[in-house]
Amino acid sequence: PQRAMKAFSQWRTSWLSREGVFAVAALCTMGLYAFCLIFLGTKLSILGWLGSILSLISVYCTSMIYGQLKTVPRWNQPLTPVVFMLYTLTGGALLAGQVKLAGLLMLALAAAQIGHWIVGDKRLLSQGGTIENATGLGHLGKVRLLESPHSGENYLLHEMAHEVGRKHAQKLRMIALACVGVLPFLLLMLTPAGHATALLAILLHLAGLFAARWLFFAEAEHVVALFYDKHRG
């Protein structure tokens, strides 16, 4: 509580602060829109459009919290905000019952997600796969650490060096891709429209979303993990 205002006052330099500012603005705008619609029977389209724009800006700010981090090469790429925005738009179209639009967005999302994985893999190898790349000292030759960090477990090893998820990364990628776009798309395009079909498509999409989101963090591979990997035994 003592520093709560800093979450909003640092918007000039912090994407996290910008996310807070736009998220609150979006909630207030959509709350007013909902109040007028439910209690006054008045549909103020201008508030709906404004709230939608503010919501999208909020999501973009969220994506840039991760996309700006050079210490996580997989995240530090142009496709990170693209994927975030497509997940938002696709989920919104599904919940709104816009079947054709949702189908097109699913295809775009699937393509963007594949691109994000491919670019992320390449960036990791070129910018953070080795200590030489991570430190930028590769041109000097082989880099070695002078002393070990410490012998005990710590937060960094659990949050920034998540190896368990990487063992099953390829399988989880296929599951995420199938559920987030391919299966819901085929379901919506090839089966009769109905509430049951829509519900199943939404559930499949959510399952894929959670799998992809989990991989997003499990495969992050913060370059600080290189410092510890050399000394774990």
C-alpha positions in Angstrom: 0.0 0.0 0.0 2.8 2.4 0.7 4.1 2.3 -2.9 0.8 1.4 -4.6 0.8 4.6 -6.7 4.2 3.7 -8.2 2.3 1.0 -10.1 0.6 3.8 -12.0 3.0 6.7 -11.8 5.9 5.1 -13.7 4.0 4.8 -17.0 6.6 6.8 -18.9 9.2 4.1 -18.5 7.5 0.9 -17.3 5.3 -1.4 -19.4 3.9 -2.9 -16.2 2.8 0.6 -15.1 1.2 1.2 -18.5 -0.6 -2.1 -18.2 -2.1 -1.0 -14.8 -3.2 2.4 -16.1 -4.9 1.1 -19.3 -6.4 -1.9 -17.5 -8.1 0.3 -14.9 -9.3 2.7 -17.6 -10.7 -0.2 -19.6 -12.5 -1.7 -16.6 -14.0 1.7 -15.7 -15.2 2.3 -19.2 -16.7 -1.1 -19.7 -18.2 -1.0 -16.2 -20.0 2.2 -17.2 -21.1 0.7 -20.5 -22.5 -2.4 -18.6 -24.3 -0.2 -16.0 -26.0 1.9 -18.7 -27.0 -1.2 -20.7 -28.3 -3.3 -17.7 -29.9 -0.6 -15.5 -30.8 2.1 -18.0 -31.5 0.0 -21.1 -29.2 2.3 -23.0 -26.5 1.0 -25.4 -23.7 3.5 -25.6 -21.7 2.3 -28.6 -19.0 4.9 -28.1 -18.2 3.5 -24.7 -18.1 0.0 -26.0 -15.6 0.9 -28.8 -13.5 2.9 -26.3 -13.5 0.1 -23.8 -12.5 -2.4 -26.5 -9.6 -0.2 -27.6 -8.4 0.3 -24.1 -8.6 -3.4 -23.5 -6.4 -4.2 -26.5 -3.9 -1.6 -25.4 -3.8 -3.2 -22.0 -3.0 -6.6 -23.6 -0.3 -5.0 -25.8 1.3 -3.5 -22.6 1.1 -6.9 -21.0 2.9 -8.5 -23.9 5.6 -5.9 -23.9 6.4 -6.7 -20.3 7.8 -9.9 -21.6 8.8 -8.8 -25.1 11.2 -6.2 -23.9 13.3 -8.6 -21.8 16.6 -9.1 -23.7 17.6 -11.6 -20.9 14.9 -14.0 -22.2 15.7 -14.4 -26.0 12.6 -16.4 -26.7 10.4 -13.6 -25.5 12.4 -10.7 -26.9 11.0 -10.8 -30.5 8.3 -8.9 -32.5 5.9 -11.9 -32.6 5.4 -11.8 -28.8 2.8 -9.0 -28.9 1.3 -10.4 -32.1 0.6 -13.7 -30.4 -0.8 -12.0 -27.3 -3.2 -9.9 -29.4 -4.3 -12.8 -31.5 -5.1 -14.9 -28.4 -7.2 -12.0 -27.1 -9.1 -11.4 -30.4 -9.7 -15.1 -31.1 -11.1 -15.8 -27.6 -13.3 -12.7 -27.8 -14.7 -13.7 -31.2 -15.4 -17.2 -29.9 -17.2 -15.9 -26.8 -19.2 -13.4 -29.0 -20.4 -16.2 -31.3 -18.6 -14.8 -34.4 -17.9 -18.1 -35.9 -16.4 -17.1 -39.3 -14.2 -14.4 -37.7 -13.1 -16.8 -35.0 -12.2 -19.4 -37.6 -10.0 -17.0 -39.5 -8.4 -15.7 -36.3 -7.6 -19.3 -35.3 -5.7 -19.9 -38.5 -3.8 -16.7 -38.0 -3.1 -17.5 -34.4 -1.8 -21.0 -35.2 0.5 -19.5 -37.8 1.7 -16.8 -35.4 2.3 -19.4 -32.6 4.4 -21.6 -34.9 6.3 -18.5 -36.0 6.9 -17.5 -32.4 8.3 -20.9 -31.5 10.6 -21.0 -34.6 11.9 -17.5 -34.1 12.3 -18.1 -30.3 14.4 -21.2 -30.9 16.7 -19.4 -33.3 17.0 -16.4 -31.0 17.9 -18.6 -28.1 20.7 -20.3 -30.0 22.1 -17.0 -31.4 21.7 -14.8 -28.3 21.5 -16.9 -25.2 22.3 -20.6 -25.9 25.8 -20.4 -24.6 27.7 -18.3 -22.1 29.6 -16.8 -25.0 26.5 -15.6 -26.7 24.8 -14.5 -23.5 27.7 -12.3 -22.4 28.6 -11.1 -25.8 32.2 -12.2 -25.2 32.3 -15.0 -27.7 34.7 -13.1 -30.0 37.3 -13.3 -27.3 37.2 -17.1 -27.2 35.9 -19.6 -24.7 34.3 -18.0 -21.7 34.5 -19.8 -18.3 33.2 -18.8 -14.8 35.8 -17.9 -12.2 33.7 -19.1 -9.2 30.5 -21.0 -8.6 27.3 -19.1 -7.4 26.4 -21.3 -4.4 25.6 -24.9 -3.5 21.9 -24.5 -2.4 18.6 -24.2 -4.3 17.1 -20.7 -4.9 14.3 -18.9 -6.7 16.3 -18.5 -9.9 16.7 -22.2 -10.3 13.0 -22.9 -10.0 11.6 -19.9 -12.0 14.3 -19.2 -14.6 15.7 -22.7 -15.2 12.6 -24.8 -15.6 14.0 -28.0 -17.2 11.1 -30.4 -16.6 8.8 -28.7 -19.1 11.4 -28.6 -21.8 11.6 -32.4 -21.8 8.1 -32.6 -23.2 8.1 -29.3 -25.1 7.6 -30.8 -28.6 4.6 -32.9 -27.5 3.1 -30.0 -25.6 3.6 -27.7 -28.6 1.6 -30.2 -30.8 -1.2 -30.4 -28.2 -1.3 -26.6 -27.8 -1.4 -26.1 -31.6 -4.1 -28.7 -32.1 -6.3 -27.4 -29.3 -5.9 -23.7 -29.8 -6.6 -23.6 -33.5 -6.8 -26.7 -35.6 -9.5 -28.8 -33.8 -11.8 -25.8 -32.9 -11.5 -24.6 -36.5 -12.5 -28.0 -37.9 -15.2 -28.3 -35.4 -16.8 -25.0 -36.2 -16.4 -25.3 -39.9 -17.5 -29.0 -40.4 -20.3 -29.5 -37.8 -23.7 -27.9 -37.5 -23.9 -24.7 -35.5 -25.2 -25.0 -32.0 -24.5 -24.3 -28.3 -22.9 -27.7 -27.7 -20.5 -27.2 -30.7 -19.6 -23.7 -29.6 -19.0 -24.8 -26.0 -16.7 -27.6 -27.1 -14.8 -25.3 -29.4 -14.3 -22.8 -26.5 -13.2 -25.6 -24.1 -10.7 -26.9 -26.7 -9.4 -23.4 -27.4 -8.9 -22.8 -23.6 -7.1 -26.1 -23.2 -4.7 -25.1 -26.0 -4.3 -21.6 -24.6 -3.3 -22.9 -21.2 -0.8 -25.4 -22.7 0.8 -22.7 -24.9 0.8 -20.2 -21.9 2.5 -22.8 -19.7 5.1 -23.5 -22.4 5.6 -19.7 -22.8 7.1 -19.7 -19.2 8.5 -23.3 -19.1 10.6 -22.6 -22.2 11.6 -19.1 -21.2 15.3 -20.1 -20.5 16.5 -16.9 -18.8 20.2 -16.5 -19.6 21.0 -16.4 -15.9 20.3 -20.2 -15.9 23.6 -20.6 -17.8 25.5 -19.4 -14.8 24.0 -22.1 -12.6 23.8 -24.9 -15.1 27.6 -25.1 -15.2 27.7 -25.8 -11.5 24.7 -28.1 -10.9 25.6 -31.7 -10.4 
